[in-house]
């Protein structure tokens, strides 16, 4: 599987160099290029991207502030002529930091690191059907496997978790439950609903069919759903 890359840089020379480096490595695929962070933020929501080469010093919004402002980002490699930003970058848990001018040898080391990390993530994803969380209902503590969950509904101060065997009613918030889920298996489609990608049957208009249930899609969540379906496990 190729690593899908996005370049975000407002310097034409840097864009050209990174495009050439990516073209020279068969395992990489350049999905798109962007000249600023705002364009990149839109592309991230629209496209299936594994790795971003992100310049730090850009007009309007810096690469650092872009990373700080977004959640669930692909792997990030900062590219900049200013090595003093390295500490700030690694505090954001980025993959690597490339100082311009970037040599091909150093670029390859970064790609090797990306391949190892993404392979590990894919391995975790392959075994994620065995993942679970603990939920408490009526003073009983249940072990609930992610693979058994069809969808989750928020109802004020309570959350309903729907499985084939049972509906769990918890005194909890949707935000808290979402933080415990594997975000490769679940996607929020509405302020009140999270669905299992594996339980998804079809999309029709502004509704999805999950099992025998039709659920609404919030307008602001539709792009996230479409993005998640592109990465649906086989």
C-alpha positions as CSV (number, residue, x, y, z in Angstrom):
1,X,0.0,0.0,0.0
2,X,1.3,3.4,-1.0
3,X,1.7,6.2,1.5
4,X,-0.5,9.1,0.4
5,X,1.3,12.4,0.8
6,X,0.3,16.1,0.9
7,X,2.8,19.0,0.6
8,X,1.9,22.3,2.3
9,X,4.4,25.0,1.4
10,X,4.3,28.5,-0.1
11,X,7.8,28.4,-1.5
12,X,7.8,27.1,-5.2
13,X,11.4,25.8,-4.9
14,X,10.6,23.7,-1.8
15,X,7.4,22.4,-3.5
16,X,9.5,21.3,-6.5
17,X,12.1,19.5,-4.4
18,X,9.6,17.6,-2.3
19,X,7.5,16.7,-5.4
20,X,10.7,15.3,-7.0
21,X,11.7,13.3,-3.8
22,X,8.2,11.8,-3.6
23,X,8.2,10.9,-7.3
24,X,11.6,9.1,-6.8
25,X,10.2,6.7,-4.1
26,X,7.7,4.2,-5.5
27,X,6.1,3.6,-2.1
28,X,4.9,7.2,-2.0
29,X,1.9,8.9,-3.8
30,X,1.5,12.7,-4.0
31,X,-2.2,13.4,-3.5
32,X,-2.0,17.2,-3.7
33,X,-0.1,20.3,-2.9
34,X,-1.2,23.5,-1.0
35,X,0.2,27.0,-0.7
36,X,-1.3,27.8,2.7
37,X,-2.7,26.2,5.9
38,X,-6.3,27.0,5.2
39,X,-6.2,25.3,1.8
40,X,-4.5,22.3,3.5
41,X,-7.2,22.1,6.2
42,X,-9.9,21.7,3.6
43,X,-7.9,19.1,1.7
44,X,-7.3,17.0,4.9
45,X,-11.1,16.8,5.4
46,X,-11.7,16.0,1.7
47,X,-8.9,13.5,0.9
48,X,-7.5,10.3,2.3
49,X,-4.0,11.4,3.4
50,X,-1.4,9.5,5.4
51,X,1.5,11.9,5.6
52,X,1.8,15.7,5.4
53,X,5.0,17.7,4.7
54,X,4.1,21.0,6.4
55,X,6.1,24.2,6.2
56,X,6.0,26.2,9.5
57,X,6.4,29.7,8.2
58,X,3.5,30.5,6.0
59,X,1.2,33.5,5.5
60,X,-2.2,33.7,7.3
61,X,-1.6,30.7,9.6
62,X,1.6,29.0,10.5
63,X,2.1,25.2,10.3
64,X,2.5,25.1,14.1
65,X,-0.9,26.8,14.7
66,X,-2.5,24.7,12.0
67,X,-1.5,21.5,13.9
68,X,-2.6,23.0,17.2
69,X,-6.0,23.9,15.8
70,X,-6.9,20.4,14.3
71,X,-7.7,17.0,15.7
72,X,-7.1,13.5,14.2
73,X,-4.4,14.7,11.8
74,X,-2.4,12.4,9.6
75,X,1.3,12.0,10.4
76,X,3.1,15.4,10.2
77,X,6.6,16.2,9.0
78,X,7.6,19.8,9.6
79,X,9.7,21.4,6.8
80,X,11.4,24.7,7.6
81,X,14.6,26.7,7.3
82,X,14.5,27.5,11.0
83,X,15.8,24.7,13.3
84,X,14.8,26.6,16.5
85,X,11.2,25.4,16.0
86,X,12.2,21.8,16.4
87,X,11.3,21.6,20.1
88,X,7.8,23.2,19.5
89,X,7.3,20.7,16.7
90,X,8.1,17.6,18.7
91,X,5.9,18.8,21.6
92,X,3.0,18.4,19.2
93,X,4.0,14.7,18.7
94,X,4.9,15.1,15.0
95,X,6.7,12.3,13.1
96,X,9.8,14.2,12.1
97,X,11.4,17.6,11.4
98,X,13.3,18.4,8.2
99,X,15.5,21.5,8.0
100,X,15.8,23.2,4.6
101,X,17.7,22.7,2.3
102,X,16.5,19.0,2.6
103,X,18.8,16.3,1.3
104,X,17.4,13.2,-0.3
105,X,19.2,11.0,2.1
106,X,17.6,12.8,5.1
107,X,14.2,12.6,3.3
108,X,14.6,8.8,2.9
109,X,15.2,8.4,6.7
110,X,11.9,10.2,7.4
111,X,10.1,8.0,4.9
112,X,11.5,4.9,6.6
113,X,10.2,6.2,10.0
114,X,6.8,6.9,8.4
115,X,6.6,3.4,7.0
116,X,7.4,1.8,10.3
117,X,4.8,3.9,12.2
118,X,2.1,3.5,9.6
119,X,2.7,-0.3,9.5
120,X,2.4,-0.5,13.2
121,X,-0.9,1.5,13.1
122,X,-2.3,-0.8,10.4
123,X,-1.3,-3.8,12.6
124,X,-3.2,-2.3,15.5
125,X,-6.1,-1.7,13.2
126,X,-6.2,-5.3,11.9
127,X,-6.5,-6.5,15.5
128,X,-8.9,-3.8,16.6
129,X,-11.9,-6.2,16.4
130,X,-10.6,-7.5,19.7
131,X,-10.5,-4.1,21.3
132,X,-13.1,-3.2,23.9
133,X,-14.1,-0.7,26.6
134,X,-15.6,-1.1,30.0
135,X,-19.1,0.4,30.6
136,X,-21.1,0.6,33.8
137,X,-24.9,0.1,33.8
138,X,-27.1,-0.5,36.8
139,X,-24.1,-1.1,39.1
140,X,-22.8,-3.8,36.7
141,X,-19.5,-3.4,34.8
142,X,-19.6,-4.8,31.3
143,X,-16.8,-5.6,28.8
144,X,-18.1,-4.2,25.5
145,X,-16.2,-5.1,22.3
146,X,-16.0,-2.4,19.7
147,X,-17.0,-5.0,17.0
148,X,-20.3,-5.5,18.8
149,X,-21.3,-1.8,18.8
150,X,-23.7,-0.7,16.0
151,X,-24.2,2.9,17.0
152,X,-24.3,5.2,20.0
153,X,-27.0,7.8,20.7
154,X,-26.8,10.8,23.1
155,X,-29.9,11.6,25.1
156,X,-29.2,14.5,27.4
157,X,-27.2,13.2,30.4
158,X,-27.5,9.6,29.1
159,X,-26.0,7.6,26.3
160,X,-27.5,4.6,24.6
161,X,-25.1,2.0,23.1
162,X,-26.8,-0.3,20.6
163,X,-25.6,-3.8,20.0
164,X,-27.4,-6.8,18.4
165,X,-27.9,-8.4,21.9
166,X,-28.6,-5.4,24.1
167,X,-29.0,-1.7,24.4
168,X,-26.8,-0.3,27.2
169,X,-28.0,2.9,28.9
170,X,-25.3,4.8,30.6
171,X,-25.1,7.9,32.7
172,X,-22.4,9.5,30.6
173,X,-21.8,12.0,27.8
174,X,-21.3,11.3,24.1
175,X,-18.0,13.2,24.2
176,X,-16.6,11.0,26.9
177,X,-17.7,7.8,25.1
178,X,-16.2,9.0,21.9
179,X,-12.8,9.6,23.6
180,X,-12.7,5.8,24.4
181,X,-13.5,4.6,20.9
182,X,-11.1,3.6,18.1
183,X,-11.5,6.4,15.7
184,X,-10.7,4.1,12.8
185,X,-13.8,2.1,13.5
186,X,-16.3,4.8,14.5
187,X,-17.4,8.2,13.1
188,X,-19.7,10.9,14.5
189,X,-22.5,11.7,12.0
190,X,-24.6,14.0,14.1
191,X,-24.4,15.9,17.4
192,X,-26.4,13.0,18.9
193,X,-25.0,9.9,17.0
194,X,-21.8,8.0,16.5
195,X,-21.9,5.0,14.2
196,X,-19.7,1.9,13.6
197,X,-18.2,2.1,10.1
198,X,-18.5,-1.7,9.9
199,X,-22.2,-1.6,10.7
200,X,-22.8,1.0,7.9
201,X,-25.1,-0.3,5.1
202,X,-25.8,2.7,2.9
203,X,-26.2,6.4,2.7
204,X,-29.3,8.0,1.3
205,X,-29.7,11.8,1.3
206,X,-29.1,12.9,4.8
207,X,-29.6,9.5,6.4
208,X,-27.6,6.3,6.9
209,X,-28.9,2.8,7.5
210,X,-27.2,1.0,10.4
211,X,-28.7,-2.4,10.8
212,X,-32.4,-1.7,10.6
213,X,-32.1,1.8,12.0
214,X,-32.2,5.0,9.9
215,X,-30.1,7.7,11.5
216,X,-29.8,11.4,10.5
217,X,-26.6,13.0,9.4
218,X,-25.8,16.5,10.6
219,X,-24.7,18.8,7.8
220,X,-21.3,19.6,9.4
221,X,-20.5,15.9,9.9
222,X,-21.2,14.6,6.4
223,X,-17.6,15.2,5.1
224,X,-16.2,13.3,8.0
225,X,-18.5,10.3,7.2
226,X,-17.5,10.3,3.6
227,X,-13.8,10.5,4.5
228,X,-14.2,7.6,7.0
229,X,-16.0,5.4,4.4
230,X,-13.0,5.8,2.1
231,X,-10.9,4.1,4.7
232,X,-13.4,1.4,5.6
233,X,-11.7,-1.9,6.4
234,X,-12.3,-4.7,3.9
